[in-house]
Amino acid sequence: HKRDDMARYLSPLLHAGQTFLQKNNTTNVPLYLLATGGMREGLTSDKQSEILQAAHSVMRLHSGAYSVGQQERHARVIPGREEGLYGWVALNYGRGAEEQSHQSHGLLEIGGASMQISFAVPEPQADEEDAERVCLRSGEHRVYSQSWDGFGADSTRRRMRALLVADAGGADAVNRLGVLHDPCLPLGEAGTNLDYASKNTIIGTGNFSACMDLSTRLLASGLLTHPSLPRYALIARESSPHFYGVAHFWFNYAFFAKWGPGYDPHQQYDRQRFLDSATSYCTSTSDEIPWKDGDEDRDSVYTETRCFSAAWMIAVLHDERYGFGLETRRGDGGLSFPVTRELEERANWALGAAALVARHGELKFCPSDREAPQFEAAQDFLPSSSSENVLNSGATTLASSPFGSRSSCSFSSVFGPTSALVSLAVVFLLVGFAYHRNRSRRDLRTPRSANGFVGDVKSMA
């Protein structure tokens, strides 16, 4: 992902959008390129700037069709907190969760590099530092949003493998043996080596209990340098009792529905059935897993990640000391997934950003805002390159939530090598597809696109 790659990446997309706009006699449509966790985690600030400047140069070549503004606003790395706010908007604007149940819903999201939690906060608890004003058709909301860089499914799995290396005596010991045993793979399954400099074989031991223990250790150590997770019980009592789990929360829940006792993934979250089904699959041998003909998951590159991802999800949701503290049992209604057609199409933060542009004419949270608020700059998150960097610390977790913090913790932490994987979330906010010259009408619509966004955002204006 180099500066010189930007034209090759972006030009086909920009040309396609420009062709569409020309057919509709539309010009000067707001265009934003927003980069998220992969850029925050994997690249230094200087490297981020180099890539974004190159991207904006490509965007300017198409300025006849698009309004590309200044690079600082229209091509940038957004902090995770801002990403979480856009995700909350995507679920709640217009005909979304808010209007279906007459109350807003919270968001739980595990992406590849980061994790986000966001929910509406009652006015008395809405501290300016914790909650942002967000204006939807239903009125003004105060929304708490927090992000945990390095807590995404891919990033945490790399940390898990580094922890396994440390537990096995370090890289030299593992290299001499030539094998690394991974409890987060079914018994006997060969895994992908995430350390490209190593030629060791990864073999699964099918010990899901040990895998969950690893996840708890990773959660505890990660919170030494990150804000603590808010407590669900306090949120449910004071604010949003219901949350939607998106991205890897949903991917994992849908995957394990077909194993062991199984369950209907379209119903509300059932913790025990999810745990039983994940345990059944993850403790089996590769030959014992009853794959059905035509099941696309069988050959998916993501399948080998599912056991660890499930263990991480359980730790985040349910660990009593470090986690979200969700104690959902069947029928409690604390967590479900955006499985209806309308909500499934909203399970992406980028649509929330597009909705705000459609609502306010530019990317900001309320009409009176001059622009989107300047949150604390997205920080570089570059873990140590040494897989044996075990941090023994008595530092307390960082508290940054209006709904409680965690007790202090002391745990070993291993930060493995981080490859500079750049996940540019290119947000072509072509919400001006039917952009009337009379902007007061805000009659903007988004067509079905390659990334699955469908919506008539006119309804929220």
C-alpha positions in Angstrom: 0.0 0.0 0.0 2.2 2.8 -1.4 1.6 6.3 -2.4 2.0 5.4 -6.1 -0.8 2.8 -5.8 -3.5 5.4 -5.1 -4.3 6.1 -8.8 -4.6 2.4 -9.5 -6.9 1.9 -6.5 -9.1 4.9 -6.8 -9.4 5.9 -10.4 -11.7 3.0 -11.5 -14.1 3.8 -8.6 -14.0 7.5 -9.3 -14.6 7.0 -13.0 -17.6 4.7 -12.3 -19.1 7.2 -9.9 -18.5 10.0 -12.4 -20.2 8.1 -15.2 -23.3 7.6 -13.0 -23.4 11.3 -12.0 -23.1 12.4 -15.6 -26.1 10.3 -16.5 -28.1 12.1 -13.8 -26.8 15.5 -14.7 -25.3 15.9 -11.2 -22.0 17.5 -10.3 -20.2 18.8 -7.2 -21.2 15.8 -5.0 -19.4 15.7 -1.7 -16.6 13.1 -1.7 -14.8 11.8 1.3 -12.1 9.2 1.8 -12.0 8.0 5.4 -9.5 5.6 6.7 -10.0 3.5 9.8 -8.4 0.9 12.1 -6.0 -0.6 9.6 -4.4 2.8 9.0 -4.5 3.8 12.7 -2.9 0.6 13.8 -0.4 -0.3 11.1 1.2 3.0 9.9 3.0 5.9 11.4 1.5 9.4 11.1 4.1 10.3 8.4 3.2 7.3 6.3 -0.5 8.0 6.8 -0.1 11.5 5.6 1.9 10.4 2.5 -0.8 8.0 1.4 -3.7 10.4 2.1 -2.0 13.3 0.2 -1.5 11.0 -2.8 -5.2 9.8 -2.6 -6.4 13.4 -2.4 -4.4 14.3 -5.5 -6.2 11.6 -7.4 -9.5 12.8 -6.0 -8.7 16.4 -7.3 -8.4 15.0 -10.8 -12.1 14.4 -10.7 -13.2 17.6 -9.1 -15.6 18.4 -11.9 -17.9 15.7 -10.7 -17.1 15.8 -7.0 -16.5 18.4 -4.3 -13.2 17.2 -2.8 -12.5 20.1 -0.5 -9.2 20.3 1.4 -7.3 17.1 2.1 -7.4 17.7 5.9 -11.2 17.3 5.8 -11.9 15.1 2.8 -9.1 12.5 2.9 -8.1 11.6 6.4 -7.7 8.9 9.1 -10.6 9.1 11.4 -10.4 8.3 15.2 -12.2 5.2 16.3 -14.6 7.3 18.4 -15.8 9.0 15.2 -16.1 5.7 13.5 -18.3 4.4 16.3 -20.6 7.5 16.0 -21.0 6.9 12.3 -21.9 3.2 13.1 -24.5 4.3 15.6 -26.0 6.7 13.0 -26.1 3.9 10.4 -28.3 1.8 12.7 -30.5 4.5 14.0 -31.3 7.1 11.3 -34.5 7.3 9.3 -36.4 4.0 9.1 -33.8 2.2 11.1 -33.8 0.7 14.6 -34.9 4.0 16.2 -38.1 4.2 14.3 -38.9 0.5 14.4 -38.9 0.5 18.2 -39.2 4.2 19.1 -35.9 4.1 20.9 -32.3 4.2 19.9 -30.1 1.1 20.0 -26.5 0.7 21.0 -23.8 -0.6 18.7 -21.2 -3.3 19.4 -18.7 -3.7 16.6 -15.5 -5.8 16.2 -13.7 -5.1 13.0 -10.4 -6.3 11.8 -8.2 -3.9 13.7 -10.5 -2.1 16.2 -13.6 -2.5 18.4 -16.3 0.2 18.9 -19.1 0.6 21.4 -21.5 3.4 21.1 -24.9 4.2 22.6 -27.2 7.2 23.4 -26.7 8.8 26.8 -29.5 10.5 28.8 -29.0 14.2 29.1 -28.1 14.2 32.8 -25.2 11.8 32.1 -24.1 13.4 28.9 -20.7 14.8 29.7 -19.2 16.9 26.9 -16.0 14.8 26.9 -17.9 11.5 26.8 -20.9 12.2 24.5 -21.2 13.9 21.2 -24.3 15.7 19.9 -25.9 13.8 16.9 -28.9 15.3 15.1 -31.2 12.9 13.3 -34.7 13.4 12.1 -36.0 12.3 15.4 -34.1 15.1 17.2 -30.9 15.7 19.0 -29.1 12.8 20.8 -26.1 12.6 23.0 -24.1 9.6 22.0 -21.2 8.0 23.9 -18.7 6.4 21.6 -15.4 4.7 22.4 -12.9 2.7 20.3 -10.2 0.2 21.2 -7.5 0.1 18.5 -5.8 -3.3 18.5 -8.9 -5.1 19.8 -10.2 -6.1 16.3 -10.3 -9.8 15.3 -7.2 -9.8 13.1 -5.1 -7.7 15.4 -6.0 -9.7 18.5 -5.4 -13.0 16.8 -1.8 -11.8 16.0 -1.3 -11.0 19.6 -2.7 -14.4 20.6 -0.1 -16.2 18.4 2.6 -14.0 19.9 1.4 -15.0 23.4 1.5 -18.7 22.4 5.1 -18.2 21.3 6.0 -16.6 24.6 4.3 -19.4 26.6 6.2 -22.0 24.6 9.5 -20.5 25.7 10.1 -17.9 23.1 10.8 -17.8 19.4 14.1 -19.7 19.6 12.4 -22.6 21.4 9.5 -22.7 18.9 11.9 -22.5 16.0 13.9 -25.5 17.3 10.8 -27.5 17.6 9.4 -26.3 14.3 5.8 -26.5 15.6 3.5 -24.1 17.4 0.4 -25.7 19.0 -2.7 -23.5 18.8 -5.7 -24.3 21.1 -7.9 -22.1 19.0 -7.9 -24.5 16.0 -9.8 -27.8 15.8 -7.7 -30.8 16.8 -5.1 -31.6 14.1 -6.0 -28.7 11.8 -3.1 -26.9 10.2 -3.2 -23.2 10.6 -1.8 -20.3 8.6 1.5 -18.9 10.0 1.0 -15.2 10.7 4.7 -14.6 11.2 6.0 -14.5 7.6 9.6 -14.7 8.8 8.9 -18.1 10.4 8.6 -21.4 8.8 7.0 -23.1 11.8 4.0 -25.4 11.4 0.8 -24.3 13.2 -1.2 -27.3 14.5 -4.5 -27.1 16.3 -5.0 -28.8 19.7 -8.8 -28.3 19.9 -8.7 -27.0 23.4 -11.4 -24.3 23.4 -11.2 -23.8 27.1 -7.5 -22.9 26.8 -8.5 -20.6 23.9 -10.9 -18.7 26.0 -8.3 -18.4 28.8 -6.0 -16.8 26.2 -8.7 -14.4 25.2 -9.2 -13.3 28.8 -5.5 -12.7 29.2 -5.4 -10.6 26.0 -8.4 -8.6 27.1 -6.8 -7.9 30.5 -3.4 -7.0 29.2 -4.9 -4.8 26.4 -6.9 -2.8 29.0 -3.6 -1.7 30.6 -3.2 0.8 27.8 -6.8 1.3 26.7 -10.0 2.7 28.3 -12.0 0.1 30.3 -15.2 -1.3 28.8 -18.5 0.3 30.0 -20.7 -1.9 32.1 -23.8 -3.2 30.4 -25.9 -3.3 33.6 -25.5 0.4 34.1 -26.1 1.2 30.5 -29.3 -0.9 30.4 -30.6 0.8 33.5 -29.8 4.4 32.5 -29.7 4.4 28.7 -29.9 1.8 25.9 -31.0 -1.7 27.1 -30.6 -3.2 23.6 -27.5 -3.5 21.4 -26.9 -4.7 17.9 -23.8 -6.7 17.3 -22.3 -6.1 13.9 -19.2 -7.2 11.9 -17.4 -10.0 13.7 -20.1 -10.3 16.4 -22.5 -11.2 13.7 -20.1 -13.2 11.5 -19.2 -15.5 14.4 -22.8 -15.9 15.7 -24.0 -16.9 12.2 -21.1 -19.3 11.6 -21.5 -21.4 14.8 -25.3 -21.6 14.5 -24.9 -24.7 12.3 -22.7 -26.7 14.7 -23.4 -28.7 17.9 -26.9 -28.0 19.4 -27.2 -25.1 17.0 -29.7 -22.2 17.2 -31.5 -19.7 15.0 -29.1 -16.8 14.4 -32.0 -14.6 13.4 -33.3 -14.7 17.0 -31.9 -12.8 19.9 -28.5 -13.8 21.2 -28.4 -17.0 23.2 -25.1 -17.1 25.1 -25.3 -20.7 26.2 -26.2 -22.2 22.8 -23.5 -20.1 21.2 -20.9 -21.3 23.7 -22.0 -25.0 23.3 -22.0 -24.8 19.5 -18.6 -23.1 19.4 -17.2 -25.7 21.9 -18.6 -28.6 19.8 -17.0 -27.3 16.6 -13.7 -26.1 18.1 -13.0 -29.3 20.1 -13.6 -31.6 17.1 -11.0 -33.0 14.8 -11.0 -31.8 11.2 -12.5 -35.0 10.0 -15.3 -35.0 12.6 -16.7 -31.6 11.5 -19.8 -32.5 9.5 -19.5 -30.1 6.6 -22.4 -30.1 4.1 -21.9 -30.1 0.4 -21.8 -26.6 -1.0 -21.1 -24.9 2.3 -18.9 -22.0 1.3 -17.4 -21.7 4.8 -15.5 -24.9 4.3 -13.0 -23.3 2.0 -13.2 -19.8 3.3 -9.9 -18.2 4.5 -11.9 -16.9 7.5 -12.9 -20.3 8.8 -9.7 -21.0 10.7 -10.1 -17.7 12.6 -13.6 -18.5 13.9 -12.7 -20.4 17.1 -10.4 -17.7 18.4 -12.8 -15.0 17.3 -15.6 -16.7 19.2 -13.5 -16.9 22.3 -12.6 -13.2 22.0 -16.3 -12.3 21.5 -17.2 -14.3 24.7 -14.5 -12.6 26.7 -15.5 -9.1 25.5 -19.2 -9.6 26.1 -19.2 -11.7 29.3 -16.0 -11.5 31.3 -17.1 -10.3 34.7 -13.9 -8.4 35.5 -12.8 -7.0 32.2 -15.6 -7.4 29.7 -18.8 -5.6 28.9 -20.6 -7.6 31.6 -23.5 -8.8 29.4 -25.4 -11.6 31.1 -27.9 -12.2 28.4 -29.9 -15.4 28.6 -32.4 -16.5 26.1 -35.2 -13.9 25.8 -33.4 -11.2 27.8 -33.2 -9.0 24.7 -29.8 -7.4 25.5 -28.2 -8.3 22.2 -29.3 -9.2 18.7 -28.1 -8.8 15.2 -29.2 -6.6 12.2 -30.7 -9.5 10.3 -33.7 -7.9 8.8 -33.2 -6.6 5.2 -33.4 -3.0 6.3 -31.0 -3.3 9.2 -28.6 -5.7 7.5 -28.0 -3.0 4.9 -27.1 -0.6 7.7 -24.5 -2.6 9.5 -21.6 -0.5 8.3 -20.4 2.8 9.7 -19.8 4.2 6.2 -23.5 4.4 5.6 -23.9 6.5 8.8 -21.4 9.0 7.4 -23.3 9.1 4.1 -26.6 9.7 6.0 -25.1 12.7 7.8 -24.0 14.2 4.6 -27.5 13.7 3.2 -29.0 15.2 6.3 -26.7 18.2 6.7 -25.2 18.8 3.3 -21.7 18.0 4.6 -20.0 15.6 7.0 -21.0 16.9 10.4 -23.2 15.7 13.3 -25.6 18.6 13.7 -26.6 21.5 11.4 -25.1 24.1 13.8 -21.7 22.4 13.7 -19.2 24.1 11.4 -17.7 20.7 10.6 -17.3 17.3 12.2 -15.8 17.7 15.7 -12.0 17.4 16.0 -11.6 14.5 18.2 -8.2 13.6 19.6 -6.0 12.7 16.7 -6.0 9.0 15.7 -2.9 7.6 17.5 -0.3 5.3 16.0 -0.7 1.8 17.5 2.5 0.0 16.7 3.1 -2.9 19.0 6.6 -4.1 19.7 8.0 -6.2 17.0 9.4 -8.7 19.5 7.1 -11.7 20.2 8.8 -12.1 23.6 8.0 -8.6 24.8 6.1 -9.6 27.9 5.0 -6.6 30.0 4.5 -7.3 33.7 2.8 -4.3 35.1 0.6 -3.3 37.9 -0.9 -0.4 36.0 -4.6 0.2 36.3 -6.9 0.2 33.3 -7.9 3.5 31.9 -11.5 4.6 32.6 -13.3 6.7 30.0 -17.0 6.0 30.3 -20.0 7.6 31.9 -21.1 4.2 33.1 -18.4 2.8 35.3 -14.8 1.5 35.0 -12.9 -1.6 36.0 -10.8 -2.5 38.9 -7.0 -2.4 38.5 -5.4 -5.4 36.9 -2.0 -6.9 36.6 -1.2 -9.3 33.8 1.3 -10.4 31.2 0.9 -8.7 27.9 2.4 -9.8 24.6 2.3 -7.5 21.5 3.4 -9.4 18.5 4.6 -8.1 15.2 2.1 -6.0 13.3 2.2 -6.0 9.5 1.3 -2.7 7.9 -2.0 -3.8 6.5 -3.9 -0.8 5.3 -7.7 -1.0 5.3 -8.7 2.1 3.6 -12.4 2.6 4.0 -13.1 4.6 0.9 -16.4 6.3 1.5 -17.8 7.6 -1.7 -20.6 9.7 -0.2 -22.5 9.8 -3.4 -25.7 10.8 -1.6 -26.1 13.5 -4.1 -27.1 11.1 -6.9 -30.4 13.0 -7.2 -28.9 16.2 -5.7 -31.4 18.9 -6.5 -30.1 22.4 -7.1 -32.6 23.4 -4.5 -30.6 22.0 -1.6 -33.3 22.9 1.0 -35.3 19.9 -0.2 -32.4 17.5 0.5 -34.0 14.9 -1.8 -31.0 12.6 -1.8 -31.0 8.9 -2.6 -28.4 6.2 -2.7 -28.6 3.3 -5.2 -27.6 -0.2 -4.5 -23.9 -0.4 -4.6 -21.2 -3.1 -4.7 -20.8 -3.0 -1.0 -24.4 -3.6 -0.3 -25.7 -0.2 0.7 -29.3 0.4 -0.2 -31.3 3.2 1.2 -33.6 6.0 0.6 -32.1 8.6 2.8 -34.7 11.1 1.7 -36.9 9.8 4.5 -34.7 11.2 7.2 -34.4 14.7 5.8 
